[in-house]
Amino acid sequence: MQKAALRKSKPDALDADRTCNISSTPLNEEYGFHDIIGQSKKMREVFDLVEKVADCDSTILLNGETGTGKGLVAKAIHQRSKRSDKQFISINCGAIPENLLESELFGHLRGAFTGATSSKQGKFELADGGTIFLDEIGDMSSDLQVKVLKVLEEGEFEQVGGSKTIRVDVRIIAATHRDLCEEVQKGNFREDLYYRLYVIPVMLPSLQERRSDIPYLVSYFIDQSNQKNNRQVSGVADDAMAMMMGYGWPGNVRELKNMVERMVVLQGDGDISVDDLPAELKTGQHFEPTSTIEISDEGICLNSAVTEFEKALILQSLEKTKWVKNKAAKLLHLNRTTLVEKIKRHQLQPCNI
């Protein structure tokens, strides 16, 4: 049975050109940039942008659907920055009750409120000299938005219950799945804070927008799950992979990772087949390129859309034929030379065992 999931290798210098060389920037083994997996055009653009902005102190706003890896990108930016030897502090502003979030961010003095039996440093103070990642900042209340704005503009704040001004040198990376521009228009988010955050915006693509990365992600997550759960799953059958590449993935990479781990744990060893796929993947919304691609009011770049779709089909045909180009060309009704030219243009390379 053919396996569509890409396998990881540890090549020597002579084999480097034949491995899954995903990015010209520093790679996490053979798969991607730091802990971010991807080789699609959209992800390469994200990697390139991270490289350009990592060593500056400008505020960065990450935007993308839930599960697209905003936390991983924030951590990669910190790791590539001049602050990498200092703390990286992450806090999910949407997961903490409003009455506790202020204390978490700015700290409090003993007796500042009921239950404050001792003083506590906040995340901003702990991150002094390093980076603070404010995830889901769009869920933050208006009162706290004012205090975060003060830190951005003046680099200072007061603890809850305190009057002493604390100064910090912190690089702020914020993230949200919301359209903050729309939230500003609705009156839910402060305009002045929005513009302070919107210095360097980074848009993370959904998994639907980077389908050619799915085999790489699946392979990587299989390796992780095998090690974590003491399993020996070897790959995914080609028809099962085709179904995975066609699925809508509303939960994006996070959903894919959890689903792969579930299948690895239940399968134990061997290949994952169509019969092993969860019911929601078989019955859920699948990608139909002729009907589900919608043109927004801003329009769509036809050339880019066609290029990404062509790239995904070529990669799927190559994996289906174990990278035998003659067979892949026949599947696509192309001449072998034409296919080779397209492989070079798209910079597709296999990850070998």
C-alpha positions as CSV (number, residue, x, y, z in Angstrom):
1,M,0.0,0.0,0.0
2,Q,1.3,3.4,-0.9
3,K,1.9,5.9,1.9
4,A,1.2,9.6,1.2
5,A,2.6,11.0,4.4
6,L,6.1,12.4,4.0
7,R,8.7,10.8,6.2
8,K,11.5,12.5,8.0
9,S,15.2,12.0,7.4
10,K,18.4,13.2,8.9
11,P,20.5,13.8,5.8
12,D,24.2,14.3,5.6
13,A,25.7,17.2,3.6
14,L,25.6,15.2,0.3
15,D,21.9,14.5,0.7
16,A,20.9,18.0,1.6
17,D,19.5,18.9,-1.8
18,R,17.2,15.8,-1.8
19,T,15.5,16.5,1.5
20,C,12.4,18.6,2.2
21,N,14.3,21.9,2.0
22,I,11.3,24.0,3.0
23,S,12.9,27.4,3.5
24,S,16.2,29.2,3.0
25,T,15.9,30.5,6.6
26,P,17.0,28.4,9.6
27,L,14.9,25.2,9.7
28,N,13.5,23.0,12.4
29,E,15.1,19.8,11.1
30,E,13.8,19.3,7.6
31,Y,10.3,20.6,8.0
32,G,10.0,24.3,8.6
33,F,11.1,27.4,10.4
34,H,11.6,26.8,14.1
35,D,8.5,24.8,15.2
36,I,6.4,26.1,12.3
37,I,5.8,23.5,9.6
38,G,5.3,24.5,6.0
39,Q,6.7,24.9,2.5
40,S,3.8,26.6,0.8
41,K,4.2,30.1,-0.8
42,K,2.1,31.7,1.9
43,M,4.1,30.2,4.7
44,R,7.4,31.1,3.0
45,E,6.1,34.7,3.0
46,V,5.5,34.4,6.7
47,F,8.9,33.0,7.3
48,D,10.6,35.8,5.3
49,L,8.6,38.5,7.2
50,V,9.6,37.0,10.5
51,E,13.2,37.1,9.5
52,K,12.9,40.8,8.5
53,V,11.2,42.0,11.7
54,A,12.6,39.7,14.4
55,D,15.6,41.8,15.3
56,C,13.7,45.1,15.7
57,D,11.6,46.2,18.7
58,S,8.5,47.2,16.7
59,T,5.2,46.0,17.9
60,I,3.7,43.1,15.9
61,L,0.1,42.2,15.4
62,L,-0.6,38.6,14.4
63,N,-3.9,37.9,12.8
64,G,-5.4,34.6,11.7
65,E,-8.1,32.1,12.5
66,T,-8.0,30.0,15.6
67,G,-5.5,27.2,15.3
68,T,-3.3,28.7,12.7
69,G,-0.2,28.9,14.9
70,K,-0.1,32.5,16.1
71,G,1.7,31.4,19.3
72,L,4.4,29.5,17.4
73,V,5.1,32.5,15.2
74,A,5.3,34.8,18.2
75,K,7.8,32.5,19.8
76,A,9.8,32.2,16.6
77,I,10.0,36.0,16.4
78,H,11.3,36.1,20.0
79,Q,13.8,33.3,19.4
80,R,15.2,35.2,16.4
81,S,15.4,38.6,18.2
82,K,18.1,40.3,20.2
83,R,15.9,39.6,23.3
84,S,16.1,35.8,22.9
85,D,18.2,35.4,26.0
86,K,15.4,37.1,28.1
87,Q,11.9,35.9,29.0
88,F,9.2,35.1,26.5
89,I,5.9,35.5,28.5
90,S,2.6,34.4,26.9
91,I,-0.9,35.2,28.2
92,N,-4.2,34.5,26.7
93,C,-6.3,37.6,27.3
94,G,-9.5,35.7,26.3
95,A,-9.1,32.8,28.7
96,I,-8.8,34.8,32.0
97,P,-11.8,36.5,33.7
98,E,-11.6,40.3,33.3
99,N,-11.4,40.9,37.1
100,L,-8.2,38.7,37.2
101,L,-6.6,39.7,33.9
102,E,-5.5,43.1,35.2
103,S,-3.6,41.5,38.1
104,E,-2.1,38.9,35.7
105,L,-0.8,41.6,33.4
106,F,0.3,44.3,35.9
107,G,0.6,42.5,39.2
108,H,-0.9,43.5,42.6
109,L,0.0,44.5,46.1
110,R,-1.0,42.5,49.2
111,G,-4.5,43.4,50.2
112,A,-5.3,45.1,46.9
113,F,-8.5,42.9,46.7
114,T,-10.1,40.0,48.5
115,G,-7.8,37.0,48.3
116,A,-4.7,39.0,47.6
117,T,-2.8,37.6,50.6
118,S,0.6,38.5,49.1
119,S,2.1,40.8,46.5
120,K,2.5,39.4,43.0
121,Q,4.5,40.5,39.9
122,G,2.6,40.8,36.7
123,K,3.5,39.5,33.3
124,F,4.8,42.8,32.0
125,E,7.3,43.0,34.9
126,L,8.3,39.4,34.4
127,A,8.9,40.0,30.7
128,D,11.2,43.1,31.4
129,G,14.0,43.0,28.8
130,G,12.2,40.3,26.8
131,T,8.9,39.7,24.9
132,I,5.3,39.6,26.0
133,F,2.8,37.8,23.8
134,L,-0.8,39.1,24.3
135,D,-2.9,36.4,22.7
136,E,-6.5,37.2,21.8
137,I,-6.1,40.9,22.6
138,G,-9.3,41.6,20.8
139,D,-11.2,40.1,23.8
140,M,-9.6,42.6,26.3
141,S,-11.9,45.1,28.0
142,S,-11.8,48.8,27.2
143,D,-10.4,49.7,30.7
144,L,-7.4,47.3,30.2
145,Q,-6.9,48.5,26.7
146,V,-6.1,51.9,28.1
147,K,-3.5,50.5,30.5
148,V,-1.8,48.4,27.7
149,L,-1.7,51.5,25.6
150,K,0.1,53.3,28.4
151,V,2.8,50.6,28.4
152,L,3.1,50.8,24.6
153,E,3.5,54.6,24.7
154,E,5.4,55.2,27.9
155,G,6.8,51.8,29.0
156,E,5.3,52.1,32.4
157,F,2.3,51.0,34.6
158,E,1.1,50.7,38.2
159,Q,0.3,47.5,40.0
160,V,-3.3,46.9,41.1
161,G,-3.6,48.6,44.5
162,G,-0.3,50.4,44.1
163,S,0.7,54.0,43.2
164,K,4.4,53.4,42.4
165,T,5.2,53.6,38.7
166,I,7.0,50.6,37.3
167,R,9.1,51.0,34.1
168,V,9.7,48.1,31.8
169,D,11.5,47.5,28.5
170,V,9.2,45.0,26.8
171,R,8.6,44.1,23.2
172,I,4.9,43.5,22.6
173,I,3.5,40.9,20.2
174,A,-0.3,40.8,20.1
175,A,-2.6,38.4,18.3
176,T,-6.2,38.0,17.6
177,H,-8.6,36.0,15.4
178,R,-10.9,39.1,15.2
179,D,-10.9,41.8,12.6
180,L,-9.7,44.6,14.8
181,C,-10.5,47.3,12.2
182,E,-14.1,46.1,12.3
183,E,-14.1,46.0,16.1
184,V,-12.9,49.6,16.1
185,Q,-15.8,50.6,13.9
186,K,-18.2,48.8,16.2
187,G,-16.7,50.6,19.3
188,N,-15.4,47.4,20.8
189,F,-11.7,48.2,20.5
190,R,-9.9,51.5,21.0
191,E,-8.7,53.1,17.8
192,D,-5.6,54.6,19.4
193,L,-4.5,51.2,20.7
194,Y,-5.3,49.6,17.3
195,Y,-2.9,51.9,15.5
196,R,-0.2,51.4,18.2
197,L,-0.5,47.7,17.6
198,Y,-0.8,47.8,13.9
199,V,2.9,48.7,13.2
200,I,3.9,45.4,11.6
201,P,0.8,43.2,10.8
202,V,1.3,39.5,10.0
203,M,-1.5,37.6,8.5
204,L,-1.4,33.8,9.0
205,P,-3.1,31.7,6.4
206,S,-5.7,29.1,7.3
207,L,-5.0,25.5,6.5
208,Q,-7.4,25.7,3.5
209,E,-5.1,28.4,2.1
210,R,-2.0,26.1,2.4
211,R,-3.2,22.7,1.5
212,S,0.1,21.7,0.0
213,D,1.5,21.7,3.6
214,I,-0.9,19.1,4.8
215,P,1.3,16.0,4.0
216,Y,4.3,17.7,5.7
217,L,2.2,18.5,8.8
218,V,0.7,15.0,8.9
219,S,4.2,13.4,8.7
220,Y,5.6,15.7,11.4
221,F,2.6,15.0,13.7
222,I,2.8,11.3,13.2
223,D,6.5,11.4,14.3
224,Q,5.5,13.4,17.4
225,S,2.6,11.2,18.3
226,N,4.7,8.0,17.8
227,Q,7.3,9.3,20.2
228,K,4.8,10.6,22.7
229,N,2.5,7.6,22.8
230,N,5.0,4.8,22.1
231,R,3.4,3.9,18.7
232,Q,4.8,2.9,15.4
233,V,2.5,4.3,12.7
234,S,4.4,4.4,9.5
235,G,2.3,6.7,7.3
236,V,-1.0,7.4,5.6
237,A,-2.4,5.6,2.6
238,D,-2.7,7.8,-0.5
239,D,-6.5,7.7,-0.6
240,A,-6.7,8.7,3.0
241,M,-4.3,11.5,2.4
242,A,-6.4,12.7,-0.5
243,M,-9.4,12.8,1.8
244,M,-7.4,14.7,4.4
245,M,-6.2,17.3,1.8
246,G,-9.8,17.8,0.7
247,Y,-11.3,18.3,4.2
248,G,-12.3,21.8,5.3
249,W,-10.3,21.9,8.6
250,P,-12.3,24.5,10.4
251,G,-10.0,24.1,13.4
252,N,-6.9,24.6,11.2
253,V,-3.5,23.1,12.2
254,R,-4.6,22.5,15.8
255,E,-7.5,20.3,14.6
256,L,-5.2,18.4,12.2
257,K,-2.6,17.8,15.0
258,N,-5.2,16.5,17.4
259,M,-6.8,14.3,14.8
260,V,-3.5,12.8,13.8
261,E,-2.7,12.0,17.4
262,R,-6.1,10.3,17.8
263,M,-5.5,8.1,14.8
264,V,-1.9,7.3,15.8
265,V,-3.0,6.2,19.3
266,L,-5.9,4.1,18.0
267,Q,-4.0,2.6,15.0
268,G,-0.9,1.7,16.9
269,D,1.3,0.7,14.0
270,G,1.2,0.3,10.2
271,D,-0.6,2.6,7.8
272,I,-3.6,4.8,8.4
273,S,-6.3,4.0,5.8
274,V,-9.6,5.6,4.9
275,D,-11.3,3.2,7.3
276,D,-9.2,4.6,10.1
277,L,-10.2,8.3,9.5
278,P,-12.6,9.8,12.1
279,A,-16.3,10.1,11.1
280,E,-16.2,13.9,11.1
281,L,-13.5,13.9,8.5
282,K,-15.4,11.6,6.2
283,T,-18.7,13.5,6.6
284,G,-17.5,17.1,7.1
285,Q,-17.2,19.8,4.5
286,H,-14.7,19.1,1.8
287,F,-12.9,21.4,-0.6
288,E,-14.5,21.8,-4.0
289,P,-12.3,24.2,-6.0
290,T,-15.1,25.0,-8.5
291,S,-17.7,25.9,-5.9
292,T,-16.2,27.0,-2.6
293,I,-13.6,29.6,-3.7
294,E,-15.4,32.9,-3.3
295,I,-14.2,36.2,-4.6
296,S,-14.3,38.9,-1.9
297,D,-15.2,42.6,-2.5
298,E,-11.4,43.2,-2.7
299,G,-11.0,40.7,-5.4
300,I,-8.7,37.7,-5.7
301,C,-5.3,37.2,-7.4
302,L,-6.2,34.6,-10.0
303,N,-2.6,33.8,-10.9
304,S,-1.8,33.1,-7.2
305,A,-4.9,30.9,-6.7
306,V,-4.2,28.9,-9.8
307,T,-0.5,28.5,-8.9
308,E,-1.3,27.2,-5.4
309,F,-3.9,24.8,-6.7
310,E,-1.5,23.5,-9.4
311,K,1.2,23.1,-6.7
312,A,-1.1,21.1,-4.5
313,L,-2.1,18.7,-7.3
314,I,1.5,18.1,-8.4
315,L,2.5,17.4,-4.8
316,Q,-0.4,15.0,-4.4
317,S,0.5,13.1,-7.6
318,L,4.1,12.8,-6.6
319,E,3.3,11.4,-3.2
320,K,0.8,9.1,-4.8
321,T,3.5,7.7,-7.1
322,K,6.3,7.8,-4.5
323,W,8.0,10.6,-6.5
324,V,8.3,8.5,-9.7
325,K,8.0,11.4,-12.1
326,N,7.0,9.3,-15.1
327,K,4.0,7.9,-13.2
328,A,3.1,11.3,-11.7
329,A,3.2,12.9,-15.2
330,K,0.8,10.3,-16.5
331,L,-1.6,11.0,-13.6
332,L,-1.6,14.7,-14.5
333,H,-1.7,14.0,-18.3
334,L,1.6,15.9,-18.7
335,N,4.9,15.3,-20.4
336,R,7.6,14.3,-18.0
337,T,9.7,17.3,-19.0
338,T,6.8,19.7,-18.3
339,L,6.3,18.1,-14.9
340,V,10.0,18.4,-14.0
341,E,9.9,22.1,-15.0
342,K,6.9,22.7,-12.8
343,I,8.5,20.8,-9.8
344,K,11.6,23.1,-10.2
345,R,9.4,26.2,-10.4
346,H,7.5,25.3,-7.3
347,Q,10.6,24.2,-5.5
348,L,9.1,20.8,-4.5
349,Q,11.4,18.3,-3.0
350,P,10.7,15.0,-1.2
351,C,11.4,14.2,2.4
352,N,13.1,10.7,2.3
353,I,13.2,8.1,5.0
